[in-house]
Structure formats: structure tokens, C-alpha cells
Amino acid sequence: MSLALTRAGYTVDWSHDGHEADIALHDQVYEAVILDLGLPRIDGFEVLKRMRARKVTAPVIILTARDDLDDRVRGLDLGADDYLTKPFKLPELEARLRAQIRRNNALLGSTIEYGPLVLNIKDRMLTANGEQMLLSPRELSVLEMLLLRVGRVVSKDSIVEALCKWDEGVGNNAIEVYIHRLRKKLEPLGINVLTIRGLGYLLQKAP
């Protein structure tokens, strides 16, 4: 399933158990989550409960071999957006995934505003005080991650993973360069990029 979704153009993180999934959902921002209920260590219900408690709004499609009505009701009550019972066909999963992502993007809107910054996610255009602000594609991607998680620390590892492509890697030193460049461009606007030692980076308005 992970390979099929990757071939369909998605960037996929695969967690082998509920504990890994819980950490991933805490550290990174995802467009959607495909969640199996029968996970080792922490089951899918608990993973779902924890992510919704943290106000993670990504749509969740539950996959399970359980066809019991009570399980389906419980999953939906905990915040799942859709439910697919095994066995299923991959085209159906992909169609439901596309539908959930479209629906969530429509609810969220296409822009993020923070202080004088306005980022149009769809068009990848950034403005500051109404004027277009030019950033490199990777600088813009790093800033987008920080804007999507305002008030929360973004780990360096999650930035590395988000920027990596199949044919190229991004090292920690490169991330530090992008952060340094962003600081220089954002500080005149009253926005700081704080380094939280050992944890990552945090976007914050200047006092």
C-alpha cells in the first residue's frame, strides 16, 4: 500500500506500530492519515484519540478487518473521517484519500496568515505587508512547515524528511543554512525563528 501510494505521487511515511505512529503524528504535519486499528504496542483507537486530543486535524481513514458496527461507531466518534474494511481495492482507497484531502483543504482554506505574512499554499506565493516576498523553494518549504505549526516546535529531522526527494538528500547543515537565511529575512518583519536546543525550531512574533 505504501509503495502504491508513493507511485501515485504521495510522500508516504509508514509507521510499523502505534507507538511510532503516535510520535510521527506529534512531530510532523500530514495531509491525511491512513490508520490500521490492529496495531501493536498502541492500537489504532488510542492513536486516533491522542492525535485528536492534540488538535491534529488531518483527515483519518481507518483500515480494519473488523466489520463490527460498534467498532465503526467508536472510530467515527473518536474523530475518524472515513472507514474502509479489509479486503479492499487500492483504487477505492486512493479515491477516498483524494476526497478527504480535497475536503480538508477546502475547510482549511488556501492561505496562512501570521503577523504581516500571508502564504498562499496553493499558489506557493508569500507576501509581507501586501508585497510579494521572494524565497527559494526550500526556504519557502521550511517556512510553510513553521507556519503550519505555529506555537509548536518543528524538529530538524522532520524538516529534513519533508525536503528530501528520492534522488537527493538534505543534511542537517543545509537546514541550518535555510533557517539562518529565514531569520535574516523575517526579523525585520518582527518575526523570529527560535532554536530550541535539542528539539528544533519555533516561529515566534517579536515582543
Secondary structure, 3 states (H helix, E strand, C coil): CHHHHHHCCCCCCCCCCHHHHHHHHHHCCCCCEEEECCCCCCCHHHHHHHHHHCCCCCCEEEEECCCCHHHHHHHHHCCCCEEEECCCCHHHHHHHHHHHHHHHHHHHCCEEEECCEEEECCCCEEEECCEECCCCHHHHHHHHHHHHCCCCCECHHHHHHHHCECCECCCHHHHHHHHHHHHHHHHHHCEEEEEECCCEEEEEECC
